[in-house]
Amino acid sequence: MSGGRAPDTVFLGAGGIWVGDTAGGYVSGLAVTDGRVTALGPERAVAALAGPGTERVALDGRVVVPGFIDAHLHAIKGGMERRQCDLLAATTLADVRRLVARYAADHPEQPWVLGGGWSMDLFPRGIPHARLLDQLVPDRPALLYSRDHHTAWVNSAALRLAGIDADTPDPPGGRIDRDPDGTPCGALQERAMFLVSALLPAISAEDYLAGLAEAQRYLHSLGVVGWQDAKVLPRPADAEVYAALADRGGLTARVVGAQWWEPDGGLDQLAALRTVRAELARPGLRFDAVKLMLDGVCETHTAALLTPYVNVPEPANHGISYYRQGELDELVAALDAAGFQAHFHTVGDAAVRQALNAVAHARRVNGDSGLRHHLAHVQVVHPADLPRFRALGVGVNAQPLWARHEPQMTDLTIPHLGPERTGWQYPFGSLARSGAVLGIGSDWPVSTPDPLALLHVAVNRTPVPRDGRPPAEPPEVFLPTERLSLKAAMNAYQSGSAYLNHSEHRHGSLELGKQADTVLLDRDPFADPEQLWRASVLETRVAGRVVFAR
């Protein structure tokens, strides 16, 4: 408890406030003054602090938890896609047809049909064809990103505009998927996407601002109070968009931006990153992380593996690696020396090992800088590398929603990893037991940014029931030994992500003196973790201020 003037708000309800692990379980009273937690304790004692102007929130069976911090998402892209042809809710090919056709009909003034969110399991081998998109958008070019943004689906008009034909070679770090006769089929993998995306019409600064504002509104509605943006691009100038929203007083989330590192750009990029970090930071907004893309994804056989994929046409295919080890070592050591946190995209076991090796090199060269370098995705991890995370002080940036049996896993991934590597996927339980620090991110708009959905899969390793209906039979648990307890998963999504953002002393739990970032849920998530998917967010506050209310 703490004294002083009467609090602005008190939350009151028996056992209704889960403050986070470091502060210790549940309390029945919480007071907020000037945006910070100023009292925790029994309901009666906290209620006695209230004055005539204090807002009293009676929980009545509802539960307050610390605000969620998403350690890996793409806010501007997600917000823009919500304003474009948004396919994230499509669960069937018929859904895709309907949504694309409707968007194209409703927006005849748009020179391109743009958007994304389609799932690879809706198409044979995960590869969509231009023929279908030609039927839906016959009158102009179209580009629709897959949910993971590693594939672009384009129509014939876009292929023609880009001059992509049977004679066009695959670009470095990319692949043009083709029909048996060599004709491009309309799917562009990895850096082949740039052949078309470079031609997209310019988007105004106000459109980008509107996209970011929509992203923030949506994320707050899900209980997300802050995040690390995992790909802050120099063109368009994403950092300027964030700074502009902050300057207008519209940025209520607390954000760390991971500036994009162009794999072919060389160390000369470092000067521009320093400039952005120095000139565009604002209160609650920093750009001191750098995103390093090391490989692709398993579903399209572009994630980098130590041994080749199985049951694929190319028997020696190890995936795509963006860097040689020595090159990456030099880069990470330079970033570490310059005070930048490395945020690695690592899906395959070869990419995971390469990133760990690079951090080990930086530690040898620079000593322990205290920077919290971390690996995102970590889908396939060789067992020998599991203890290295804690030993090197490398964080795990986990996307638990993908750790479940669903068509993208069962049809496009497991058959090409083989049985042994299948058992190495998303080893969050093993990493937690080894002492590694875990944060949680959604990778939105690759998948939903709903923390309750991510927590459900992290704890149960089963899919979230679709359409709000429980399954007829209990679903198969995906690698049950890798489940997290709900307490561990909540801590990862709150204090763990705050730790990766170097802000755990201010955010991530409801402790005295910390910022009062609160989420009001309609039920206690700990009462039945198998039913987490039924919970919903009623209210979100950042520093005591309501930013969403249902």
N, C-alpha and C positions, 0 to 999 in steps of 0.2 A: 504494500500500500504506500501511497505518497500523498502528502498534503498539498496546500496551495489553494488558489482560487477554484471556484466551482468548475467542474469539467463542462465541456461543450456537449458531450454525449455520454450516456452510460448504457451499456448492454447488460440486461439482467435476465437470468433464467437458470434454474438449477441444472448444473452439468451441461450448460449450453454453449460453452466457449472452449474450443480446442486451441490452445495457444502455440502448439508446436513443441517438438521434442525437447529443445534446449531449455524451455521454460517449464516443462513438466506437466503434460496432460491437460485436464479440464479444470476450469474455474467457473463460477456462477456469476461473476461480476467483472466488468471491464470498463474503465473510464478513459475517455479521449479528450485531450485538451490541446488546442493549437496543432492538431494533426498528429499528435504523438500519444502513445500509451502512457498514461500517468497513474493508473491504479489497476491492480489485479487482485482478486480475492473473493471472499464470500459475498453473495448477493446483497445481504443486508448491510454489510460494511461499505460496499461501493455505492449502494443507493443513498446512504447517509451523506455522501459527498456532494450529491446533486443540489443545485440551487434552483431558483425560480425559472431561470432561462435554460436550464439543461434539458436536452432532448433525451427522453427515456425510451429505450427500445426494449419492449418485453418480448422475450424469445418464444415463449409458449410452445415449446417442443421443437422449435427451429434451432439451428446450430450455426455459430460463427466459427470460421476457420481463417487462418492467414491467407492473404491474397496469393494467387498462383503467379509464378514467374516462369514464362516460357523461354527455355534456354536456346531454342533454335526455331525460328520461323522467318517468313519473308512477308513483312507487313504490307509494304507498298504493292507488291505483286498480288498478294491475297486480296487487298482492298480493290485493286484495279479489276481483278477477275470477277469479284462480286458485282462490279458495274458492267462487266462484259458478258460473254456467253459462259456462264458458270455451270459446269458439268459435274461438280463434286458430289451432288446428290444422286446422280444417275447410277442405278444398280443393274440396269439391263441395256441391251443395245437399242431396244425400243425407246427407252428413256433418252438415250443420246440422240436418236433420230428426232424425237419430238422437241427436245430442248434446242437443238441446233436450228431446226426448221423454223421454230417459233421465233427465236432470236433474230434470224436472218430476215424473216417477214416483218418483224416489229421495228427493225432498224435499217430501212432501205437507204438511209442517208450515209451510212458508214461505208467508206471505200473498201475496207477489209472486214471480214468477220473474224474476230479475235476472241480468245478466251482459253479455257482449259479445265482440267479436272477429270478427264476420262480415265477409266481404269483399264489396265492392260488385259485383264482376264476376260474382257468383253470381246476380244478379237483373237483369231487363230494365231498361236505363237506370240500373242501380245502385240501383233503388228497390224495396225489399221491400214486401209487402202484408200487411195485417192478416189476410186470409183464411187464409193459411198458418199464421200464428202462432195463430189461433183454433183450428185443427185440433190443434196441438201442445199448446196450453195453453188448454183451453176453460173451466176452472173458476175462474180468478182472473186479475188483471191481470199483464201481462208487459211488461218493458222491456229490450231488448237493444241495446247500443251497437255501432255499426260499428267497424271496426278503428281508424279515424282519430278516432273520437269526435266527429264532426261531424254524425252522423245517429243518431237513435234509432228503432228498430223497435218498435212497440207493437201490442198486440192490441186488439180491440174493447172488451174490458172496461176497459182503461186509458183509451181514448178517452172512453168513457162516464163514467168516474169523474172525468175532467178537464173534462167538459162540452164537448168539442171536437166540433163538427158542421159542417155545410155553411155555417152562418152565422158561424162563428168567423173573425175576420180574422187574417191573418198578423201576428205580433208584430214590433215593430221589431228588425231584425237577424236575423230568422228566417223560415222558410217552412214551411207545412203542405202537404205534397204531397197531391194530390187526384186522384180519378177524374174522367173527363170530365164527369160531372154535378155536380162540385163537392164530392162527399163525401170527407172525409179518408180516405186510403188506408192509413194506419198508419205512414208515414215522416215524421219531424219533423226539419227541417234547422236547424242552428245554434241560435239562442236559442229557437226553437219547442220544443226539447226540454224547456225549463224548465216548460212548461205541465203536463207530466206528472211530471217528476223532482221538482218541488216537493211532490208528494203521497206520495213514497216513505216507508215506515215508518222511524222513527228507528233508527239503528245504534248499538250500545253502544260505549263507549270501548275495552272489551276486544276487541271485534270488529275495530276499527280497528287496535289494537296487533297483533293476530294477523295482520292483513293486511300490515302493514308488516314484521313479522318474517318472514313467508313470502316477501315480495318480496326482502328482503335475503338470505335463504337461497338463493333461486333465482338472484339476480344473482351472488352469490359463486361459485355452482357453474359459472358461465359466465366467471369470471375478472374480474368487475367489482368493483373495490375502493372506488369512490366515484362520486358523481354530482351533477348539478344537477337537483333536482326542479322541473319546469317549470310547476307549477300548485299552489302551496300555498294552499289555500282557507281563508277565515276561518270558514266554516260548511260542514261540520264543521271544527273547529279543527285543521287538519293539522299546524301547527307544534307544537301541544301534544302531538300523538301522537308526533312525532319526539322532543321533549324528554322525554316520559315513557319512551320506550324507552331513551334515553340515560341517564336517571336510574336506570333499573333495571340499567344496565351491559350492555344488550343491543345497543346501536348500535355495530357494528364498522366500518361504512363511514364514509367522510368525505363529508359532505353539505353542499351549499349549497341553500337553499330559495329559489325565486323566488316571492314572494308575489303572489297574484292581484290584478290591478287591475280593478275592475268598470267597464266603459266608461261607464256612466251615473252613476257614483258621485260624480264631481267630486273636486277637490283636497282636500276634507275627509278623504278616506281616508288621507292621508299620516300623520296623527297615529297612527292605529291601526297602520300599518306600522312606524313608529318604535318603538312600544311592543313589538311582536313582536320586532323586531330586538334591542332592548335586554334584554328579559326572558327570552326563550326560547333564546338562544344557549347552546351548551354546547361543551366541547372537541371539536373536529372537526365542529361543527354551527353553521352561520350562516344568517341570513335577510336578507341584504343585497342581494338581487336582486329585481326586480319583473317579473312577466310581463304583457306588453301584447299583447292579441289584436287584430290589425289587419284580418284578413280570414278567409275560409273555405278551401275546397279546390277544386281544378280539376274533380274528377270530378262534383260536384253544381253546378258553375257558380257557386260562391260565392266563389272566390278573386278578389281585386280585380285587374283588368287595365286597362292603359292604353287599349286599344282593345277593342271588344266581342268576345265569343265568336262563333264561327262555327258554322253548322249547328245552331242551337238555336231553339226556338219563339219566344223573345224576342229579336228582332234587335238591340236596343240594350242587351243585358245585359252590364254590366261587372263583375258580381259584387257582393259586399257589402263595404263599407268601414265600419269601426266608428268612425272619427274623420274630422273635417275636418282639413286640414293645420295651420291655425293653432291649433286645439285640441290637436293632438298636439304641436306645437312647444312650447306652454306647459307641457304635462304633462311632457315629457321634460326640459326645462330645470329644472323644479321637482324632479324625481327626481334629476337629476344634481347639483343644488345640495345636496340632502339626503344625498348619498353613496350613492345606490342605483344599482345596475347595471340597465340596461334589457335585458330578454330579450324580443325581439320575435317574435311569430308572423307570418311574412311568406311567403306562398306565391306570390301573383301579382306581376307586375312593377310594378303600381301600388303595392302594399303595400311592396315592397322600396324603391322610390323614396321613398315617404312616410316610411319609417323613417330612411333615410339623410338626408333633408332635415331631419327632426326632430333627429337627432344633430348635424348641421351647425349648426342653430340653437342648440342647447345649447352647442356649442363657442364660438360667437360670443358668447353671453351670459355664460358662466361661465369661459371659457378651457378649457384641457385639464385636466380633473379627474383623469385617470389611470384613470378607470373604464372597464372593458372591456365596453361595450355591444356586444351581438351580435344577429345576425339568425338565427333558426332557420328551417329548411326551404328557403328561397331556391330554390324550384322553377323559377320563370320570372324571369330577370333580363335586363332590357334591356342590350344590349352597352355602351351609354353609361355605365351605372352600375357596371360591373365594376371600373374603377380607383378608384372612390370609397371602397371598403372600406378599402384601405390608406391612402389619403389622409386619411381621417377617423379611422383607428385603430379601425375597427369590425370585430369578429370575425365569422366565418362558423361557424354551428352547423349542421353538415351531417348529413343523414339519408341516407346513400348507398344504403341497401337499396332505396329506391324508384326508383333510377336504372337501370332495366332494362326490357326488353320483357316485359310480362306483360299479362293481359287488362285490368286496371284502367288501364294505360297505353295499350294499343293500341285498346281499345274505348271507353273512357270519357273519355280525355284528349286524345289526338292529334287525333281528328276535330273537336274543338271548339276547339283552339288554332290549327289551321292549320299549314302547313309551316314558315313562318318562326319562329314562336314555339316550335314543337316543338324546333327546334335551339338554343333558349336555355335548355333545361331542365337543372337541376342542374349548373351550369357549374363544378364543383369544380376541374377541371384548370386552367381559365382563371383562376379566382380564386387558386389556388396560385401560378401563374406570375406573377400581378400583384403578389405579395408579401403578400396578405392572410393573416392567421392563421386556420387552420382547426382547429376542434374537431369531434368526432364524437359524435352522440347517436343513440339508437335510436327515441325516441318511444314506447317500450313503455308500455302494452300495445297501441298502434296496430300495432306489428309486433314481431317477435322482438327481444329484447335481446342476442342471441348475437353477441359481437364478431367471431367468426370468419366468421359469415354476412355481417355488414356489411362487413368488410374484403374478403371475396371479391367483393362487388358493386362496392365502391369501386375495386378494382384491375382487375377484368375487365369491369365494366358488363354482366354477364350474370347470369341468375337462378342461385340456388343450386339444384343438382339436388334434386328431390324424392325422398323415400324412400331417400336414400342411393345412388341409381342414376345414373350418368352419362348424359347425353342420347345418343340414337342418332345425332344429327347435331350438329355444332358450333352453338351458339345464336348468334343475331344479336347483335352488340355494339351497345349503345345509345350513340350519340354517342361513338365511340372516342377522339376528341381530348380528352375530358373525364375520361379515366381518370387515376387517381393511381398513382404508383409505390407498391409495398408499404411502402417506407421512409417515404414521405410520409404514407400512410394510417395506419401504426402511430404515427408521431409525432403526428398529429392526434388519435388516440384516446387518447394517453397525455399527452405534454407539452402538446399543443395544448389539450386539454380542461382540463388543470391550469392553463394560462395563463388561460383564460376564467374559471376559479374563483379567480384570484388566489393560486394555491398552487404555482406551478411551481418555486419555490425549495425546496419540501418533497416534492413528488410528481411523478410523470410520467416519471421515468427513474431508473435505478439508478446514481446517482453518490454519491461519498463524502459522508457526512453526511445524505443524504436518507433518508426513511422507506423501509424495506425492504418494499415492496408487490410481491409476486412472483406470477407465474403459471407453472405448470409445464405445458408442452404435450407431447403424445405424439410430436411431430415438429417439424422446423425449418420454419416457415412460409415462409421465404425460399427453400427448396430448390426449390419448384415452386408459385409463386403461383396458377397456374391450378387447382391442386388444394387451395386453402385450405380448402374446405368439408369436406375429409376430416379435418382436424386436430380434436383435442378437448382439453379442459382436464382435467388429472389432479389438480391441487392449486392452491389459492389461499391466499396468506398476506397478512395486513394487519399492517404493523409487525412482521413476523417471526412472527406468530401464525397457525397454520393455522386458517382459517375454512371451508375446504372441502377434502375429500380423497375422491377416487373410490375 
